[in-house]
Amino acid sequence: MTTNKKSALGRGLSAILQSPETDITSRDISGEFVAGAIAEIEIDKIEANPFQPRSEFEEASLNELAESIHQQGIIQPITVRKMGYDKYQLITGERRLRASKMAGLEKIPAYIRIANDEEMLEMALVENIHRDDLNPLEIAMSYQRLIEEVGIPVNDVASKVGQNRSTVVNYTRLLKLPPEVQIAIRDVQISMGHARAIINVEDIEDQLIILKEIIDHDLSVRQVEQWVRDLKKAQVSQETEIKKLPNEKPVLPDSYRSVKDHLAEKFGSEVQINRNAKGKGQIIIRFDNDEEFRKIVSLLQ
């Protein structure tokens, strides 16, 4: 009795790979698959992507994908680059590759590309950004790496990921938040809306106070936005009052005035006493020539 085991490839993909009429699986004279081909490659000949932006993969999700691959096969090929004779390096499709190993596959369909290190990182990051299970902080870090490590301008990043410029900027601003707030974003304790409101607060201590209140009292995004507006109004009012203070000279107490008059009479010269609100100040005795100076010194002695 024979059993019909399902192919590890999807039906449509299997037909393409087995078709003798297509040239996308063509090999060069050495028998190796050429760049541009979709080929069924042995899994143990594929190296991990050193530029993979994700280091953690949820085990339950991988198990589900492995079971799906076991039952339905690989629907979408992974992408690899050719590194040498019969040697490849993964560009995109880390979850599919891991799940295929878990499902016991020995080979996996792969699209072969030529790519340098920067292109490797770019493709891995762009694919990563389009995942549904990323939190805002992971998206922000992927955008930032495209801008800083790959050197892609913000406008071009937005175009590549199908977003507008302001969206990319808003995500990257999250990376300026203190670690406590970033952890709360990662752990889904606060939303992207909460984080965008908090980032408009300049003082870190105020940011952390707001964060604690959001978590402790389940504040809505609207409540946090109103809190931030009120805080900014209070700060503007306080700054206005502070700016007025230097223009208002402290009034000299009567006791200081009488001392000032007494000293002026004693030295026969103009005396000035300056005093701030905290009681700190100075006494200035003016003189017009050397003779007046010697007279003042003599009286002081």
Beta strands, then each sheet from edge to edge (+ up, - down):
strand 1: 38-42
strand 2: 46-47
strand 3: 78-84
strand 4: 87-92
strand 5: 107-113
strand 6: 271-275
strand 7: 281-285
sheet 1: 1+ 5- 3- 4+ 2+
sheet 2: 6+ 7-
end
